[in-house]
Amino acid sequence: MAWVLKMDDATIESGLVHDFDASLSGIGQELGAGAYSMSDVLALPIFKQEDSSLPPENETKNPPFQYVLCTATSPAVKLHDETLTYLNQGQSYEVRMLDNRKPGELPELNNKMVKSIVRVVFHDRRLQYTEHQQLEGWKWNRPGDRLLDIDIPMSVGIVEPKTHPSQLNAAEFLWDLNKRTSVFVQVHCISTEFTPRKHGGEKGVPFRIQIDTFALGDGGDYTEHLHSASCQIKVFKPKGADRKQKTDREKMEKRTAQEKEKYQPSYDTTILSECSPWPDNAYTSTNQAATLSFASTPLSTYTTSSVLDSDSSSPNHQADPGSHGNSEQLSPTASIQDTQKWLLKNRFSSYTRLFSNFSGSDLLKLTRDDLVQICGPADGIRLFNALKSRSVRPRLTVYVCKESLQESPLLDRHSTNENGEHCLSSGLHVYHALYLEELTAAELIRKMACVCSIPLGTINQVYRQGPTGIHILLSDQMVYNFPDESCFLISTVKDESGEGLHLILK
C-alpha cells in the first residue's frame, strides 16, 4: 500500500518561509560579539581534518649535522635578523661538530669518516662578487699570512688537517661521527681591512664562517655533499670583540622593556644555520704574486720582424714589442663565449669567472658606477673605457715617407704604359702616420724603421735637415718640440763602412 500526501503550492511555500525565518532567528545570538571565539571555529571537524594532514612538530626534519661556535652572540640584533658574533683576531675559537642523525638515517655513514671544509668568506654579496680581487689585495699587503688557520694542538677528534697554500681562507679535516670532535679555528683578517675608505671610525664588513661536509664518493674522494651551515661574524683586533660585546650589552641595558622586546637575547653559543654549499670554483690564490715589470729594451735588439704589424699605424696599436691594443670593440650581439674571449684578450682574465654568464649586451648595459663597485676603481674605469672604446689620444703625430718608389698594394697609384702593362706612378709619395707616446728619439727611430722596412740594427745616425741644408743630429729634445702632424721625407745615405745607414729627415 502506498500513501500519497497531497498539498497545494501555497501551503508548501508558506512552510518553507517559516522554516527559513526560524533558521535565521538564532544567528545573532549564536555568533554575537560575546560568544564568538576563534578557538571554537578552529575546533570544527573540517579544520581538524586539515590539521591532521600536516606533519606533527616532533616529525620536523632535522639536519644530519650541527656545528656550534662556542662564543656568545651579540645582544644588539633585532628579532628577525640573523645572529651576529664578534671574534678577536688570531684567537682560537671552538667549533663543535655534532652528529645530529636520527636512528636509521644515513646508515651508509656508520663507522665512516667524513670531510669538512671550514671557510671564512664575505657576507656582503658585493664583496662576494669581487672575492678574488679582495683577497689577493689582502695577500699583497700581508705576504705569508693566512686568513684562516686551524689550531691543531687544541682541536679534538680531527684527522689529517690540511691548509692549502692556494686557499688562504679555507682549511679541511676528517672526523669520525662516533667520536667527540671539536675544531679550533683562528681568523687572522679583521673586518675593517676590507672597508672602501679607511679614515678611522668606519664600520667593518661582516664575514661568514661556513662549514661544508662531504662523504666518500664512488671515485675514492670526498665529493658527495652532505650538509652546509654558516653564521655571521665580525672580527676585531685583539680584545676588540670583548669591548664591542660589552658596549652592546650596556646599550641594551639602557633601553626600555618595550624596546628590548624588539631584540633577541644574547645566546651563550652560536649555532650555524643551514645554507647552500660554497661553490667549487671558490677563491684560489695565484702561486706567485702579480708583479709589475718595467724593462727597457736596448734599441739594437729591435728588428723589423719583431715590430712589424698590420695595425702599426693605429693610435691604439703602436707596433711596439709586446703591445696589444684594444683592436676590437665588444659587440652587443656577442655570445657568452665571445664575451669571455674579449675579456681575456683585453687583460680582464681575473673577471672571467665573475662575468661567466654575461653576454655582450649584458656587459654593455653596466654603468660606470656598476663596474667600479664590482671591479674596484682602477679596473672598473679601465673596463668601462674598454667597453666604450675610449682610445687614448697620442701625444704627437708625425707623417713620414721614404724617398723612393712605394710598393704599397693598397695605396699605390698605377698607370698603363703603351704596351698595356701596369706600372707605378713615379710622382706618388705615400706617407705613414706615426703616433708617439714617449716623445723620444728612440721611439721615433724604431717606428720609422718599422714602416720603412729598414733593419733597425743598420741605422747608425738620424739627422734632420736644417733650413740652410745643414744636418742636425736627432735628439729627444728635438722630438719633444716637433709640431703636431709634422711631415718628413726620409732619405737614406750609407755610412763610411758601407754597411750602415744614416737617415735624413727633410
HELIX and SHEET records of a PDB file:
HELIX    1   1 ASP A    9  LEU A   24  1                                  16    
HELIX    2   2 ILE A   27  GLU A   30  1                                   4    
HELIX    3   3 MET A   38  LEU A   42  1                                   5    
HELIX    4   4 PRO A   45  SER A   52  1                                   8    
HELIX    5   5 GLU A   57  GLU A   59  5                                   3    
HELIX    6   6 PRO A  107  LEU A  109  5                                   3    
HELIX    7   7 ARG A  125  TYR A  129  1                                   5    
HELIX    8   8 GLU A  131  ASN A  141  1                                  11    
HELIX    9   9 SER A  191  PHE A  194  5                                   4    
HELIX   10  10 GLY A  240  LYS A  254  1                                  15    
HELIX   11  11 ALA A  257  LYS A  260  1                                   4    
HELIX   12  12 LEU A  299  THR A  301  5                                   3    
HELIX   13  13 THR A  304  VAL A  307  1                                   4    
HELIX   14  14 ILE A  336  LYS A  345  1                                  10    
HELIX   15  15 SER A  349  TYR A  351  5                                   3    
HELIX   16  16 GLY A  360  LEU A  364  1                                   5    
HELIX   17  17 ARG A  368  CYS A  375  1                                   8    
HELIX   18  18 PRO A  377  LEU A  387  1                                  11    
HELIX   19  19 ALA A  441  VAL A  451  1                                  11    
HELIX   20  20 LEU A  456  THR A  458  5                                   3    
HELIX   21  21 ASP A  476  TYR A  480  1                                   5    
SHEET    1   A 5 LEU A 148  ILE A 150  0                                        
SHEET    2   A 5 THR A 181  VAL A 187 -1                                        
SHEET    3   A 5 SER A  92  ASP A  99 -1                                        
SHEET    4   A 5 PHE A  65  LEU A  69 -1                                        
SHEET    5   A 5 THR A 270  ILE A 271 -1                                        
SHEET    1   B 6 LEU A  84  ASN A  88  0                                        
SHEET    2   B 6 TYR A 222  PHE A 236  1                                        
SHEET    3   B 6 PHE A 207  LEU A 216 -1                                        
SHEET    4   B 6 MET A 113  PHE A 122 -1                                        
SHEET    5   B 6 ALA A 170  ASP A 176 -1                                        
SHEET    6   B 6 ILE A 158  LYS A 162 -1                                        
SHEET    1   C 3 LEU A  84  ASN A  88  0                                        
SHEET    2   C 3 TYR A 222  PHE A 236  1                                        
SHEET    3   C 3 SER A 273  GLU A 274 -1                                        
SHEET    1   D 6 HIS A 432  LEU A 436  0                                        
SHEET    2   D 6 LEU A 396  LYS A 402 -1                                        
SHEET    3   D 6 SER A 486  LYS A 494  1                                        
SHEET    4   D 6 LEU A 501  LEU A 505 -1                                        
SHEET    5   D 6 ILE A 459  GLN A 465  1                                        
SHEET    6   D 6 HIS A 471  LEU A 473 -1                                        
SHEET    1   E 2 HIS A 414  THR A 416  0                                        
SHEET    2   E 2 HIS A 422  LEU A 424 -1                                        
END                                                                             
